């Protein structure tokens, strides 16, 4: 499986702290997949993301982008941040201008894109994200879900190859979460590698193609959702929960589970029960 980004033995500690935030982190992000990086707060997920866009530089080890070590020269970092987009957990950290149009167009203007193209790409992105009628609305009048979509649009308008999202569904209601996940799936279908950092095991299990589990600055597990969450004892030992669907699946009689794959979403679980009741 080809990697788009790798961390090789990366060590990093924040200034003024004695503990390493990343402790020899070695981890691969597979190209073209929907990847969930799971772990508690403080496991190193966000710190890895900041390394991925060159905001932090390892004290030791290497970040690899598309088979080459990251260059920290300013012109190379500027190019990297057009290819690798990061959406922060709190959109207030990312939204710096007054309206969605101004904020989304800012990155393009900063990249030196001609003004006519900026207008076309910004309006197109506003429409794609369902924000067209909010283009000139003051940012502070938007809901949290709308702000998250604006922050995401501001990254996507630069047409990145890799999209990183730090706890993207945090504090969202159920409807806003579903809308965001649908948007991430559409983005992935358009050829962008999508990586989500989350401590929501139900979301990771249902959404991801590939799971990475971090703890104390290291990657301890990787694999498909079924492969990773089948390692129940290790998951529980890290203080993480099993996905509810897998727990329900495990509680079913062997006769119902035999010969079928574990369901990845509620619709698959309902179909499994329906099929069993049809006999």
Phi, psi and omega per residue, in radians:
X1 nan 2.118 -3.057
X2 -1.287 2.382 3.116
X3 -1.661 2.504 3.022
X4 -1.690 -0.510 3.096
X5 -2.554 2.512 3.136
X6 -2.403 2.613 2.915
X7 -1.958 2.239 -3.116
X8 -2.093 1.845 3.069
X9 0.917 0.758 -3.056
X10 -1.397 2.262 3.065
X11 -2.103 2.338 3.124
X12 -2.720 2.412 2.993
X13 -2.309 2.553 3.139
X14 -1.317 2.529 3.127
X15 -0.946 2.391 3.112
X16 1.467 0.054 3.099
X17 -2.057 2.680 -3.141
X18 -1.704 -0.433 -3.110
X19 -1.507 2.499 3.087
X20 -1.343 2.302 3.040
X21 -1.351 -0.604 3.006
X22 -2.109 2.247 -3.001
X23 -2.105 1.299 -3.110
X24 1.258 0.694 -3.077
X25 -1.134 2.147 2.991
X26 -2.165 2.104 -3.005
X27 -2.788 2.458 3.140
X28 -2.019 2.376 3.021
X29 -1.781 1.962 -3.092
X30 -1.260 2.381 -3.132
X31 -1.208 2.380 3.036
X32 1.428 0.008 -3.111
X33 -1.752 2.842 2.894
X34 -1.678 1.939 -3.047
X35 -1.970 2.363 3.022
X36 -1.935 2.216 3.016
X37 -1.746 1.992 -3.032
X38 -1.822 2.617 3.093
X39 2.765 2.799 3.124
X40 -1.209 2.869 2.952
X41 -0.982 2.330 -3.106
X42 1.605 0.009 -3.134
X43 -1.373 -0.246 3.103
X44 1.946 0.066 -3.081
X45 -1.071 -0.916 -3.113
X46 -1.155 -0.642 3.128
X47 -1.114 -0.692 3.066
X48 -1.077 -0.757 3.139
X49 -1.036 -0.718 -3.140
X50 -1.175 -0.522 3.005
X51 -1.226 -0.622 -3.067
X52 -1.121 -0.475 3.111
X53 -1.860 0.187 3.024
X54 1.359 0.239 3.075
X55 -1.307 -0.543 2.994
X56 -1.991 2.622 3.117
X57 -2.108 2.288 -3.077
X58 -1.050 2.505 2.969
X59 -1.251 -0.524 3.050
X60 -2.678 2.737 -3.107
X61 1.574 -3.079 -2.979
X62 -2.483 2.461 2.925
X63 -1.744 2.220 -3.130
X64 -1.872 2.211 3.066
X65 -2.045 1.988 3.119
X66 0.887 0.932 3.020
X67 1.318 0.059 -3.139
X68 -2.226 2.477 3.078
X69 -1.060 2.498 3.103
X70 -1.041 2.382 3.004
X71 -1.759 2.392 -3.073
X72 -1.809 0.259 2.998
X73 -1.203 2.511 -2.987
X74 -1.004 -0.704 -3.112
X75 -1.212 -0.550 3.110
X76 -1.297 -0.644 3.091
X77 -1.169 -0.646 3.100
X78 -1.070 -0.740 3.103
X79 -1.173 -0.733 3.136
X80 -1.001 -0.733 -3.053
X81 -1.319 -0.120 2.927
X82 -1.549 -0.465 -3.129
X83 -1.559 -0.503 3.139
X84 -2.112 1.999 -3.116
X85 -1.841 2.390 3.113
X86 -2.071 2.217 3.052
X87 -1.887 2.067 -3.087
X88 -1.290 2.795 3.119
X89 -1.068 -0.766 -3.121
X90 -1.758 1.951 -3.100
X91 -1.071 -0.396 3.129
X92 -1.096 -0.420 3.087
X93 -1.297 -0.297 -2.987
X94 -1.945 -0.511 -3.085
X95 -1.523 2.016 -2.993
X96 -2.032 -0.239 -3.115
X97 -1.946 -3.055 -2.867
X98 -1.490 -0.545 -3.071
X99 -2.328 2.824 3.082
X100 -0.974 -0.740 -3.137
X101 -1.057 -0.830 -3.109
X102 -1.106 -0.714 -3.074
X103 -1.233 -0.750 -3.117
X104 -1.181 -0.634 -3.105
X105 -1.361 -0.271 -3.043
X106 -1.039 -0.808 -3.109
X107 -1.100 -0.669 3.115
X108 -1.142 -0.745 -3.140
X109 -1.134 -0.686 3.123
X110 -1.153 -0.475 3.126
X111 -1.482 -0.025 3.085
X112 1.423 0.396 3.126
X113 -1.282 2.445 3.107
X114 -1.007 2.566 -2.998
X115 -1.057 -0.662 -3.141
X116 -1.121 -0.721 3.112
X117 -1.191 -0.629 3.080
X118 -1.001 -0.812 -3.127
X119 -1.080 -0.796 -3.120
X120 -1.104 -0.825 -3.085
X121 -1.210 -0.639 -3.140
X122 -1.183 -0.801 3.122
X123 -1.133 -0.658 3.105
X124 -1.109 -0.735 -3.137
X125 -1.196 -0.721 3.079
X126 -0.996 -0.753 3.136
X127 -1.166 -0.766 -3.103
X128 -1.089 -0.563 -3.099
X129 -1.648 0.127 3.126
X130 1.185 0.549 -3.086
X131 -2.009 0.143 -3.035
X132 -0.985 -0.706 -3.108
X133 -1.377 -0.059 3.142
X134 -1.954 0.177 -2.997
X135 -0.930 -0.691 -3.059
X136 -1.955 0.295 3.092
X137 -1.374 2.363 3.082
X138 -0.966 2.352 -3.096
X139 -0.927 -0.687 -3.050
X140 -1.250 -0.105 3.063
X141 -1.596 -0.128 -3.076
X142 -1.455 2.690 3.017
X143 -1.305 2.929 3.121
X144 -1.052 -0.756 3.129
X145 -1.082 -0.701 3.096
X146 -1.152 -0.701 3.096
X147 -1.093 -0.689 3.121
X148 -1.128 -0.657 3.111
X149 -1.181 -0.650 3.087
X150 -1.128 -0.778 3.118
X151 -1.064 -0.731 3.106
X152 -1.126 -0.745 3.137
X153 -1.092 -0.652 3.136
X154 -1.121 -0.470 3.066
X155 -1.454 -0.786 -3.061
X156 -1.155 -0.506 -3.094
X157 -1.111 -0.357 3.089
X158 -1.444 -0.030 3.084
X159 1.003 1.017 -3.141
X160 -1.250 2.797 3.029
X161 -1.580 -0.465 -3.131
X162 -2.262 2.211 3.131
X163 -1.985 2.168 3.133
X164 -1.956 2.308 -3.116
X165 -2.263 2.156 -3.110
X166 -1.674 1.895 -3.135
X167 0.811 1.041 -2.996
X168 -1.149 -0.426 -3.087
X169 -1.715 0.085 -3.120
X170 -1.017 2.284 3.044
X171 1.237 0.146 3.112
X172 -1.545 2.553 2.995
X173 -1.288 2.996 -3.011
X174 -1.058 -0.759 -3.119
X175 -1.127 -0.792 3.130
X176 -1.097 -0.645 3.104
X177 -1.115 -0.798 3.129
X178 -1.066 -0.723 3.135
X179 -1.119 -0.693 3.134
X180 -1.167 -0.751 3.139
X181 -1.109 -0.709 3.081
X182 -1.052 -0.695 3.126
X183 -1.166 -0.709 3.115
X184 -1.122 -0.656 3.098
X185 -1.149 -0.684 3.102
X186 -1.120 -0.731 3.113
X187 -1.064 -0.779 3.132
X188 -1.109 -0.712 3.126
X189 -1.084 -0.397 3.109
X190 -1.508 0.124 2.991
X191 1.767 0.138 -3.140
X192 -1.635 2.313 3.021
X193 -1.278 2.217 -3.046
X194 -2.065 2.272 3.123
X195 -2.216 2.263 -3.114
X196 -2.105 2.218 2.965
X197 -1.591 2.248 -3.071
X198 -2.720 2.654 2.945
X199 -1.903 0.207 3.095
X200 -1.602 1.744 -3.065
X201 -1.197 -0.546 3.109
X202 -1.131 -0.763 3.115
X203 -1.136 -0.807 -3.124
X204 -1.035 -0.777 -3.096
X205 -1.129 -0.755 -3.071
X206 -1.331 -0.537 -2.964
X207 -1.695 -0.689 -2.881
X208 -1.433 2.658 2.919
X209 -1.523 -0.511 -3.016
X210 -2.462 2.425 -3.106
X211 -2.079 2.352 2.972
X212 -2.105 2.346 -3.138
X213 -2.014 2.124 3.137
X214 -1.907 2.607 3.040
X215 -2.734 2.260 3.122
X216 0.862 0.793 3.003
X217 1.373 0.223 3.111
X218 -2.266 2.731 3.005
X219 -1.665 2.046 -3.047
X220 -1.772 -0.404 -3.110
X221 -2.542 2.627 2.998
X222 -2.670 2.664 3.122
X223 2.689 -3.038 3.056
X224 -1.196 2.821 3.129
X225 -0.951 -0.748 -3.136
X226 -1.158 -0.749 3.130
X227 -1.052 -0.805 -3.079
X228 -1.202 -0.829 -3.040
X229 -1.387 -0.172 2.959
X230 -1.249 -0.267 3.093
X231 -1.531 1.105 -2.964
X232 -1.011 -0.797 -3.078
X233 -1.076 -0.700 3.137
X234 -1.203 -0.699 3.108
X235 -1.064 -0.837 -3.113
X236 -1.149 -0.642 -3.125
X237 -1.128 -0.405 3.095
X238 -1.527 0.046 3.138
X239 1.378 0.292 3.117
X240 -1.727 2.750 -3.123
X241 -1.720 2.612 2.975
X242 -1.285 2.557 3.048
X243 -1.007 2.446 -3.095
X244 -1.018 -0.680 -3.142
X245 -1.081 -0.678 3.116
X246 -1.199 -0.631 3.090
X247 -1.141 -0.729 3.107
X248 -1.147 -0.710 3.094
X249 -1.049 -0.770 -3.124
X250 -1.171 -0.398 -3.138
X251 -1.459 -0.171 3.138
X252 -1.297 2.670 3.066
X253 -1.043 2.602 3.133
X254 -0.965 -0.577 -3.101
X255 -1.115 -0.518 3.118
X256 -1.417 -0.546 -3.056
X257 -1.516 -0.400 -3.033
X258 -1.090 2.260 3.050
X259 1.414 0.091 3.117
X260 -2.195 2.685 3.098
X261 -1.468 2.631 3.089
X262 -1.019 2.405 3.128
X263 -1.185 2.501 3.136
X264 -1.760 -0.192 3.129
X265 -2.657 2.998 -3.063
X266 -1.101 -0.673 -3.128
X267 -1.065 -0.730 3.118
X268 -1.155 -0.659 3.124
X269 -1.148 -0.754 3.113
X270 -1.078 -0.703 -3.139
X271 -1.140 -0.663 3.101
X272 -1.062 -0.812 -3.141
X273 -1.146 -0.723 3.128
X274 -1.057 -0.782 3.134
X275 -1.084 -0.692 -3.129
X276 -1.147 -0.644 -3.118
X277 -1.324 -0.269 -3.088
X278 -1.377 -0.309 -3.110
X279 -1.375 nan nan
